Amino acid sequence: MSRRRGNLETTVFVTVGTTSFDDLITEVNKPLFHAALWCIGYRQLVIQFGDGVVEPKSPSFESVRDAARYSKMCVDANVKPLSIDSFRFKSDLDLEFSSSSLVISHGGAGTCLRALTPGGLRRLIVVINETLMGNHQEELAEALAEGRHAIVTTPSKLLKLLCDEPGGCKFPGKLSSSKISELLRPQVRPADAGFTSFQRGSPERLLEYLETRLKT
């Protein structure tokens, strides 16, 4: 699909890294995923889906509107699927990160680093691969949640998280609200929502922090 820059404040970037994460892409394809993000305030969706078997696809207008109505997330009569751009791999993802205000990602350290720096520009949801539970990515995600840098969930709980249902995520403490729709709203700066960022231009601080947390 063609790549468009879109609007920074209303763009979500989903990335699975260098391999595949079909369980995550399956959830991203669901009408409720699109309805939830639309109701929160997002309009564009960029997906890097690696070498997975499941490819991104846009749900129908009717299915997204039905999902919004049944979930009672919002009363916007204009709710519709997000505009999608997708690709398997790119040598440089700077445009994708810089053009988004929300990143939904696997738990790779490099991806988390790029999502969180420069600090204060975007929110990060780390989705742990449930088939690889107990690996270093899960430990990294837990450290990020404890430090109020990211929200952590799994594919099977992602839609619960976006719909403000109980039990949807590892929720950092001391955030400004317990409602995910308020924490992720693009018009609210991450710092105002209670997320902790790293200083601009100092990605090495994040790597040092993560190494320290993983060794404890």
C-alpha positions in Angstrom: 0.0 0.0 0.0 1.1 3.6 -0.6 2.7 5.4 2.4 1.4 8.7 3.5 2.7 10.8 6.3 -0.8 11.5 7.8 -1.5 13.6 10.9 1.0 13.0 13.7 -1.7 13.6 16.4 -4.0 11.0 15.0 -1.6 8.3 13.7 -1.0 4.9 15.3 2.1 2.8 14.3 1.9 -1.0 14.9 5.2 -2.8 14.5 6.2 -6.5 15.0 9.9 -6.2 14.4 12.0 -8.5 12.2 10.0 -11.7 12.5 6.2 -12.3 12.8 3.5 -11.7 15.3 0.3 -13.0 13.7 -1.7 -12.9 16.9 -1.2 -9.2 17.2 -2.1 -8.5 13.5 -5.2 -10.7 13.9 -6.4 -8.3 16.7 -5.4 -5.2 14.7 -7.6 -6.5 11.8 -10.8 -6.7 14.0 -13.6 -4.1 13.7 -13.5 -3.4 17.4 -9.8 -2.4 17.2 -10.6 0.2 14.6 -13.8 1.4 16.4 -11.9 1.7 19.8 -9.1 3.8 18.3 -11.5 5.9 16.3 -13.5 6.7 19.4 -10.3 7.6 21.3 -9.4 10.0 18.5 -7.1 8.3 16.0 -7.7 8.2 12.3 -4.6 6.7 10.6 -3.0 3.3 11.1 0.4 2.3 9.9 1.3 -1.4 10.2 4.7 -3.1 9.8 3.8 -6.8 9.9 7.1 -8.6 9.2 7.1 -12.1 7.6 3.8 -13.1 9.2 1.1 -15.1 7.4 -1.7 -12.8 8.6 -1.7 -9.6 6.5 -3.3 -6.3 7.5 -6.8 -5.7 6.1 -9.4 -3.1 6.6 -12.8 -4.2 8.1 -16.0 -3.0 6.5 -17.6 0.3 7.5 -20.7 -1.6 8.8 -18.7 -3.9 11.0 -16.8 -1.1 12.6 -20.0 0.9 13.3 -21.6 -2.2 14.7 -18.6 -2.8 17.0 -18.7 0.8 18.2 -22.5 0.6 18.9 -22.4 -2.8 20.6 -19.4 -1.8 22.8 -21.0 1.5 23.7 -17.6 3.2 23.3 -18.9 6.3 21.6 -21.9 7.8 19.9 -20.0 9.1 16.8 -22.2 8.4 13.8 -19.2 8.9 11.6 -17.1 6.2 13.1 -15.3 4.1 10.4 -12.2 2.0 9.7 -8.9 3.8 10.2 -7.0 4.7 7.0 -4.4 1.9 6.6 -0.9 1.8 5.2 1.0 -1.4 5.6 4.3 -3.0 4.7 6.5 -6.0 5.7 9.9 -4.5 6.2 11.7 -1.2 5.7 15.4 -0.4 6.2 14.5 2.9 8.0 11.4 3.4 10.2 12.2 6.9 11.3 9.3 8.3 9.3 6.9 5.8 10.9 8.0 6.6 14.4 8.2 10.4 14.0 4.7 10.5 12.3 2.9 8.7 15.1 1.6 9.7 18.6 0.9 6.1 19.6 3.1 3.0 19.0 1.7 -0.5 19.6 4.7 -2.9 19.5 6.2 -6.2 20.3 8.6 -6.0 23.2 11.9 -5.6 21.4 14.4 -3.3 23.2 15.3 -1.5 20.0 11.7 -0.8 19.1 10.9 0.4 22.6 13.9 2.7 22.5 12.8 4.3 19.3 9.2 4.7 20.5 10.3 6.4 23.7 12.9 8.8 22.3 12.8 11.8 21.9 10.9 11.8 25.2 7.4 13.0 25.6 6.3 12.7 22.0 4.4 9.5 21.9 2.8 6.7 24.0 3.8 3.1 23.9 1.7 0.0 24.3 3.9 -3.1 24.5 2.1 -6.3 23.4 3.8 -9.4 24.7 3.8 -12.6 22.6 1.9 -15.1 24.7 3.7 -18.0 22.9 7.0 -16.7 24.3 6.0 -15.8 27.8 8.9 -15.7 30.3 11.4 -14.4 27.8 13.5 -11.2 28.0 10.8 -9.2 26.2 8.4 -9.8 28.9 10.9 -8.7 31.5 11.6 -5.6 29.6 7.9 -4.8 29.3 7.4 -5.2 33.0 10.3 -2.8 33.7 8.8 -0.2 31.3 5.4 -0.5 33.0 6.9 -0.2 36.5 8.7 3.0 35.4 5.5 4.5 33.9 7.0 4.5 30.4 4.6 2.1 28.7 1.4 0.1 29.1 1.8 -3.6 28.7 -0.8 -6.2 27.5 -1.1 -9.3 25.4 -2.9 -9.9 22.1 -5.8 -11.6 23.8 -6.2 -8.6 26.1 -5.5 -5.8 23.7 -9.1 -5.1 22.8 -10.1 -5.2 26.5 -7.4 -2.6 27.1 -8.6 -0.3 24.3 -12.3 -0.6 25.4 -11.5 0.2 29.1 -12.5 -3.2 30.3 -11.0 -4.6 33.5 -8.0 -6.9 33.2 -6.7 -5.6 29.9 -3.2 -4.7 30.8 -0.3 -4.2 33.2 -1.2 -0.7 34.3 1.4 1.7 35.5 0.6 3.4 38.8 0.2 7.2 39.4 -1.2 7.9 36.0 -3.7 10.8 35.6 -6.6 8.5 35.0 -7.7 4.9 35.2 -9.5 5.2 31.8 -7.4 4.2 28.9 -9.4 6.3 26.5 -8.3 9.4 28.4 -4.6 8.3 28.7 -4.3 7.6 25.0 -6.3 10.5 23.7 -4.0 12.1 21.1 -4.9 15.7 22.3 -3.4 14.8 25.8 0.4 15.0 26.0 2.0 11.9 27.4 3.5 13.8 30.4 0.0 15.3 31.2 -1.3 11.7 31.3 1.3 10.8 33.8 3.8 8.9 31.6 7.5 9.3 32.4 9.8 10.1 29.5 13.5 10.2 29.0 15.4 13.4 28.3 15.5 14.4 24.6 18.6 13.3 22.9 19.7 10.8 25.5 18.7 7.4 24.3 21.7 5.8 26.1 20.0 6.6 29.4 17.1 4.3 28.4 19.5 1.5 27.4 21.3 1.8 30.7 18.1 1.9 32.7 16.7 -1.2 30.9 20.0 -3.1 31.4 19.9 -2.3 35.1 16.2 -3.3 35.5 16.8 -6.6 33.7 19.7 -7.5 35.9 17.8 -7.0 39.2 
